[in-house]
Amino acid sequence: MKVRKLIKLSLATIGILALTVVGCNKIDDDILTGDDLALTELNWIMQNLYYWNAYVPNVKPLSYKSPMELMDALTYKTLDKWSYVTTKQELISYYDEGEFTGFGFGSSFDSQGNLWISFVFKNSPLYSYGVERGWRIAAIDGTTPTPDNYGTLIGAAQTGVEKRFTFIKPNNEIVETSFTKSVLKMNTVLMDSIYTSGNTKIGYIVLKGFITPTRDELNAVFDEFQSKGVNSLILDLRYNGGGSVDVAHRLANQICGSKANGELFLKQEHNQNSDSLNKELYLEPVENTLVLNNLVVIATEATASASELIISGLKPHMNVTVVGDKTYGKPVGMYSLIYPQFNWAFVPICFRFVNSQGFSDYYGGIPADIEADDNIRVPFGSITESSLSAALNHLGYITTKTSATPTKARLNVGKGLYEEIGSW
């Protein structure tokens, strides 16, 4: 028989589990190595741990050329848009260190097909050059980007890939320069600020992801908010594709731990074969928990996974208002399964999320309570930007929005891990 030992390293939307395969009473796949062993183990995972395992076909795993091809054959495509295969190094580098290969910026197309910079990480070469949210990308290597050609035009996620960009700045100045892809470290807090209206102090955070470094970034912000007496919060998750449930749970405690101490935040429910892994997460105060009257979440169709947990998990416990657009709709979570015997990491959907009122299965997204545009030409933190203006107005801080170009946020950065990273 074959024994699989699961060693839990951390539990997250990408919860990293190390698996060791131990052979006894030798059978055929006990002596497999490399990709052949990877294929047999992926088949076992999808037949047993995968949330939709009842829909997985019986196949001959060794007839497939790669784990990626086998994963594609086994996924339940009616609902599953997310399960993927990557390498251990790439996965752990991102979740533990926030590292990925790219230029370090986000982008969105408007309704006229123009491509805009939506954010730039501080370690990006674009940031040091002065490129900001609201710049337009007119051409890459002399070619106009479109939703159809952009993925090819921007190049592979490999170090050394060089591209020449033609930008149009907000003052209509045209700038042309080249950048090269490298290994970058992302900052997940893109900005933070405090707005005061009478006795209301409103904290504002633009949060890009939920990874290990996010903890320290959020601790610094919440320490400041706590010392300044912040009593309402605007959490801007418009480009946040998710990440670690552990980090989302920590943020939920910082937001609502005192108000809902001991109450259920969410449940993780697995398939019938794996229900022993079911888990409940509860709210409790931490050292920098705020005492909040209101939480406003700015969302778009790029707000996914762990970001949606903040909304669904906290709505039963406090006033939560969603401003912007409906969310992406990913009410399920993943384990990242790694083995010492090979370098592949498997990231299948393994459980669904359920809040304390039984709310789940929001595959169509969580609707906005107050609709507002993502005005990409306006900097984060500007009180005239449509989504922030609507959020502030809801909290009694009266502003006037601009008529700048609205966009629909696009998950246009490829599949798998890079969909969650959400940048080029």
N, C-alpha and C positions, 0 to 999 in steps of 0.2 A: 504494500500500500504506500501511498504518498502522504506525508504529513506536511502541512503548511503552517508555519509559525508566524503569527502577525505580531509585530512589536510596535506598539503605538508610540510615535515620536511626538506628534502634536495633532490635535483635532481641529480641523478647520473646514471651511467650504472646500479648500484644497487641504484636507487633513492628511498629513504625510504618514503613511504606514510602511514600515519596512517588513518585507516578507522573506522568509528563508525557506527554501524547499529542501526537505530532508527525505532521501530515498530509503526505503526498506523493502525487503522482498522484491528485489530488482524487477522492474517492468520497463517497457520500452523507453518511456520518456524520463526515467531516472538517469539515463546516460547521455541525454541530450545536452548540448551546450549552446551558448551564443543565441543567435536569432531563433533557432529551432526551439530551444527551451523557452524563450520569450513568447513565441507563438502558442505553445501549449499552455503556458501559465495565463496568458491573456484570455484564452478560451475558457479556462477554469474560472477566472474572475467574472467573466461575462455570464457564465452559466450559473454562478452562485451568488456573488456579491452585488452585481449590477441590479439597479432598482427595478428595471423592466425585464428581469431575467425570463419571465414567462413568455416573452416574445422573441427570445434569442433562438435563431435556427441552429440545428445540429450541422456542423461542418467538419471538414478535415483540416485542422489548423495548419498542418505542414504543407498544404497545397497553396498557401498564400505567400507572396513574395516578401512581405514586410508586416510588422505589427500594425502600421498605419492602415494597410489594405485590409487586414483582418478586422480591426476595430470598425472600419467603415461597413464591413459586411455584417457585423453582429449588432450594431446599434439599432434601436427602435426609432426609426426615422419619423414616425408620426408625431412624437413629442421631443425626442432627443436631438438637440442642435449643438451639444456641448462636449460630449465625451471625446477625449483625444489622447494621443501618444506624443511624448516629447522625450528629452534626455534628462537624466538625473541632474546633471550639472546645470542645465538651463533652468530647470524647475526650482532647484534649491537656491541658485544664485538670485533668482527673482524674489522668492518668498522670504528668504533670510536676509538678503542684502539690498533688495530693491534694484538689482542689476539686470539690464537687458541690452541687447545690441540694436542700435538705431541712431537716429538723429536727435531724438528727444523732444518731439513736439506732437501735439494733437491737431486735428483738422476736421472741418465740416464743409459740405457743399450747401449753398443756398438754393432757393427755388429756380434761380436763373442759371444754375450750373457753375457758379463761381466758387472757388475753393479758398477757404479762410483758415488762418491759424487760430486755433481755439485756446491753446495754452502752450507754454514752453517750460520745460524743467530747468532748474537753476544750473545743473551741470551740463546742459546742452551747449554745443558750440553756437547755436542760434541765439541763446540767451546772452552770451558774451558779446555777440555781434550787435545786439540790440533789437532782434526780432521779438515782437510781442503779439499778444492776442489782438486781432483786428487788422493785422497785415494780410494782404491777399497774395496767394501764389498764382501768378499769371502763367508761368511755364516752368517745366523741369526738363533740362537738356534741350530747350528750345521747343518742346511740345506742350500744348495746352492740356492740362489734366482734366479728365472727365471721370464720373463714377465708374465707367467701364474700363478705362485704361490705367487708373491711378495705381492700383496694386502692382501692376507690372512696371509702370513708369518709375515708381519710387525705389524699386530694386529689392533684392533679397535681404533678409535680416542677417547680414554677414559683415564683419569688420572689414574695412578697406573699401567698401562700396562708396564711390564718389558721385555726387550729382550736382549739377549747376542749376541754381534756382533764380528765377526772375520774380521779384516781389514788387508789389505796389503798396506803398506805405499809406497810412490814413490821410496824409497831406497830398496824395497822388504822385509823390516822387517814386520813380522806378529805380530799383536797386537790383543788381545782378551779382551773385557771388556763389562760390562752391563750398559744399560741406561734405565730410566723410563720415560714414557710420563707424561707431566705436562702441565699446562696452561702457554704458552710462549707469549712473545711480540716480534713481528718481526720488524727488521729494514729493510725498503724498499730500502734505498740506500746501496747497498752492498759494493761499493767502489767508489772513485772518484780520479781523477788525472789530471795533466796538462802536455802536451808535447809541446815542442817548436821546430819549424823548420823555421829558418830565421825570417821573420816578422809574421809568423803564430803561434798563440798560440791556441792549440787544447785542449779543455776541454773534459774529459771522465767521464761518469757516468754509473754505472751498477745499473739499477733500477728494483726492483722486483715487485712492485705493485703500485696501485693508491688508497690509503686509506687516512683517515683524517690525521694521523701523517706524511704522505708523504710530506705535505705542508711545515712543519717546516724543515724536512730533506732537501728538495730541496732548501728552502730559504737560508739555511746555505751554500750550495754548490754554488748557483748562486751569492750570495754575494761575495764569494771568487773568482769565475770566473770573475765577473764584476770588482773587484778591481785589478785583475791580467791582465786584458785586453784580455780575451779569445775572439777570433774572428771566430773560427770554433768549432763545437761540434760533438762528437761521443756519441750517446745515445744507450747504450747497453740494449736492451729489450729482450734478447734471452730467458729468463725464465719468462717474465712478462705476466701473464694471464689476466690482465686488472683490472677493478675496477671502481672507481668513475669518471664520465664524468666531474664533477666539478673540480676534481684534474687534469685530463688530460687537461682541458681547461686552467687552471692556468699555467700548464707547457707549453702549446702552446703559451700563452702570454709571458712567460719568454723567449721563444725561438724566437718568430716572431712578438711580439706585436708592436714593433717600425716600423719594415719593412712593415707590413700589417695592420697598424692601421685603424680600422673601416671596414675592409673587413670580409666577411663571413667565419667562421671556419667550421661550419657544421650545418645541419638541422636534427631534430628528427621528423620523420614522423610516425604517428599512423594509426590504421585502420580507416575506414570511420566512424565508430560509435564514435570514440574518437578523431577526427581530431581537436577538440578544444584544445587539449593538445599539438598540434604541436608547436615546438619551434626552434628558430634560435639562434645560438651562434656566437658572433663576436670577432675578435681579437683586443686587445688594450694593450698598454704598461703597465707594472707594475713597482714597484720601483726597481727591479733588473733584468729588461729585458736586454738581451745581444743584441749587434749589430753583427750579424753573417753573414759570407760569405757562409757557407755551413753547412748542417746538414747531418750526416751519421747515419743511424739507423742499428744496428746489430740485426738481427732477426733470428728466427728459427720457426719450426712448433708449438712451445709453445708460440709464440708471438701473443696475442689474444686481441680482444675486444677494450678496451680503448687504448692499445698499438697501435693497427692498426689505431685508430683515429688520432694519432699523425702523422702517415705517410700520410694517405689519406687526412686529413684536412689541412696539411701544404704544400703538394706537389704543389698546385696551386699558392702558394705565395712565395716559395723560392726553392733553390737547395736542394732537398732531395734525397739521395742515399741509397738504401737498400743493405746491405752486409750480406751474410750468406746464408739463405735458405728462401723459401717462408713462409709467415706467416700462422697462423692457419685457418683464414677465419671465422670471426664472425662479420658480418656487422649489427648486431642488438643489441638492449639494453633492459634492464630489469628494472622493478620497484620491489622493495621489499614492499609488502603490509602487514601491521600489524594491528591488532585489539586489543582493550583493553579487549575484552571478552574472548580471548583464547590466548594460548602461541605460536601458529603456525605462521610462517611467510611464505608468498607465494611469489615466485620469478619467475614470468612468463616473457617471451619475450613480450614486449609491443610496441616497435617501431623499426624502422630501421634508420641507419645513411646515410646521403647523403652529399657529400662535395659540395663546391661552383661551381664545374663544372658538377654536377649531377652524379658523380661516386658513386656507391653503389653496393650492392648485390655481394660482393666478397667472396662468400661461398667457393671458391676454394683457397682462400688465395691471398695475394698480393705478386707477384713474386720478387725475389731478382734481383737487377741490377748487382751485383757482387757476384758470388757464392763463398762461403768459408765454411770450416768445423768449427764445434764447438769442438776445441781440449780440451777435458775435463781434461786432465792431466796437463795442463798448467794453472797457476794462473791467475785470473783476473788482468788486467793491464800489463801483460808481453807483450812486443812488439813482441815477437816471436809467440804468440798464433795466430792461422790462421785467425780468424775473425777480431781481433783487428789489426793484421798486414795488412790485406787487406784494412781495413778502413783507417789506417794511410798512407799507400802507396797512396791511392786515394787522400789524402789531401797533398801529397808531402813530407811526413815524411817517408823516405825509410827504410824499415826493411826487415828482413829475417825470414820467418815462420819456425816453427819446424815441425818435422814429427810425432808428438805425436798422440795418438789414437783419431780419430774423433768419435763423437757419433751423433745419431739422438735424439734430445730432445723429451722426452715422457711425455704426460700428463697422468702420471700413478699414480695419487693420489686420484682416485675415482671421483665421480660425484658431481654436485652441488657446494656448497660453497668451498669444499676442492679441487675441480678442479681449482678454481680461486686462492686459497691460494697457491697451487702448491708446497707443501712441506709435509713431513711426521712428 
